Amino acid sequence: MRCGMCVGQCPTYKLFQLNEETPRARIRTIEKILAGGETVSASELVHLNSCLLCRACETACPSRMAYGSLFDNAQAVLSEGRRRTILAASAFKLIESKLLRRALITLITLYIRSGLQSLVRRSGLLKMLNLVEADGISRLPSLSGMADRYPAKKKTLGKVALFTGCLTEPFDRETLNAATDLLNAIGYDVLIPKGQTCCGAIHQHNGKQQSVPDFIRRNREAFAALDIDAVVFIATGCGAMLDEYPQDDEPGVEFHERLFDVDDFLLQHWPDRLRLKSCYLKVAVHEPCSQRNVLKNQKSVYALLQKIPGIDVQPLSGSDVCCGAGGAYMLTHPENAARLRDMKLQAIASAAPDVVVSANFGCALYLNSAESSPTVKVIHPLKLLADCL
């Protein structure tokens, strides 16, 4: 329709106030790429790739245009014959291989604990290697793997399998531990299938769609092999990708029917007997784009946190605008991402909460890594709930 209803929802338009930085303009570029017959200029490609893929435009579009799918298809066409940098190619390989990730995690641990990180930061080497942003979000990983099974504390009502993806197990263990504690508390055994892998989102959104079917197959097989009631995810970024796995065959339908956001699952199965300790905190909720614009279940976070007596829960101002993380966007477009993050940090400072919660690991990681980050830490809502058990 090209009506422009999406323009005001776009984060990059808010930053630059340029028509070229709007979904409407990007759709015209995508049309040239997918329909063919027209030359796409270098400037048009720059503006297209400036998109965060937050998909806020989809929520505003009267004709319900599938912008995310069109963007991914355009990236797949553009990637044909494209020569990737060694750094980018290495990143894709790390996502694909568990063995390589384990080796890197060991090196990261040594890098941080040895004091080498401080030395390298002062040397200027990170800038030369284009690794300033990656180093900025690095945190000490957990080297130990998770157990195969975490049994319920009392009567077992059923079994669920936890999706850990490629990064949360080493870098967000406290949220995974909180998830298992809460699921155990409501009566469910928690299984961690070792055959699972990355959800495939980074490949899907960056022109490597030919690799995505393998991620889908491996994850479906890993969870289909288990006698479980549900597949539960804790990071909405991963969940948005899992939720959009194809449902054109029986395995696809079965996987989707058993897929739950952990917040939704806990709400549906929370027993009356389970009472939480009082917690008189002011909590601001940051709503990730993947949750708000794709999964559309952000209300579950508020409902779940209200189970804590005494808590004051409020939405963070500007939740309709991306925080800048955007999957790999914080690494590929650091200047744009930092400006959006600064807007979010200002909103946090104005709200003056005791704690900020976000249901997406990437958002929390990026907000917590800012040099100007407020003293308020961004955590997963599950951590707050588990602390009150």
C-alpha positions, 0 to 999 in steps of 0.5 A: 500500500505504501501508506507510510503507517510504518514510518513512525514505528521504525527505530532508524527513522527515529534516529535519522529522520530520513525517508531512506531509513524507513520500512517503506523505502526498504520495501522498494529496495527489496522489491528491486532485489526479489522481482529483478529487472532494476539496479539497486544502488550502493546507497540503497543497500546501505540503508537496507542493511541499516535495518535492525529487523525489529519488525515493529513495522509489521505491527503497524502495517494495515496490509500485514506485510511480512517484512521480516520474511521479505528482508530475509529473502532479499539478504539470501539473494544478496549473499549469492557470490558475496565474499565474507570477511574472515571474521564473519565466516569464523562467526558463522562457523562458531555458531554451527560447531559446538566443539569450536564454541567450547574451545572459544569459551575456554580461550575467553575465560583465559583471556579475561581471568589472566588480565590479558583483556585489560592489556589488549584493550589498551594496546589498540589491537582490538580496533585494528582487528575490528573487535572492539564491540565484541570485546565490549560485550564479553563476559566470563562464561560458565565452563561446566555443562548442564546436567541431562536432567533436573528432577522436580522437588516434590510430586512430578506432574510432567517433563519439559525440555529446555532450549539452551541455544548456542550462547545462553548455556555458557553466558547466561547460566543464571537464567537457565538455573532460575528456569530449572528451579521454577519449573521444578518448583511447579512440579516438572522435571527439566531435561536438557537434550545434548543434540540441540543446536543454535536456533538458526536466527543469525544465519536466517537474517544474514543471508545464510539461509541454506544452512537453516534447514540443518538447524531446524532438523537437528533441533526437531530431532533432539526434542522429538526423541524425548518423552516430554510435555513441552519444549520451553525457551527462555530467550525471546530472540531464540523463541521468535525463530523457533516459533517461525519454524516451518509447519509443512509436515508432521514433525514441524506441526508437532514441534510447534504444538509443544513449543512454549515461552517459559513465562507462558508455561509457568503461568499456565501451570502455576499451582495454587500451593506455590507462594513466593516471598515478598519483594518490595522492589520497583521493577521496570520491564524492557519489552524485547522486539522479539517478544513484542513484535513477533511472539506478542506475549509481553503481557505474560511477564507482567502477570508472572511478576505480579505473583511476587507480593509487594512488587511494583511492576511498570513498563519501561518508557519507550518499550516500542523502540529497539534497544539496539542489540538486534541480534548481531546488529550491535556488532555490525552497526555499533554507532546506530546501536549505541545511540538506541541504547543511550535512549534506553539507558536514559529511560531507565535513569528517568524511571529510577527502578531498583531493577530492570527485567528483560526476557531476551538475553541479547538485550540484557547483555547489550544494555549491561555492557554500556560504559555509561550503564546505570547501576541498575542491572538488567536481568531476566524476570525468571531470576527475580522470581527464582530469588523469591522462591 
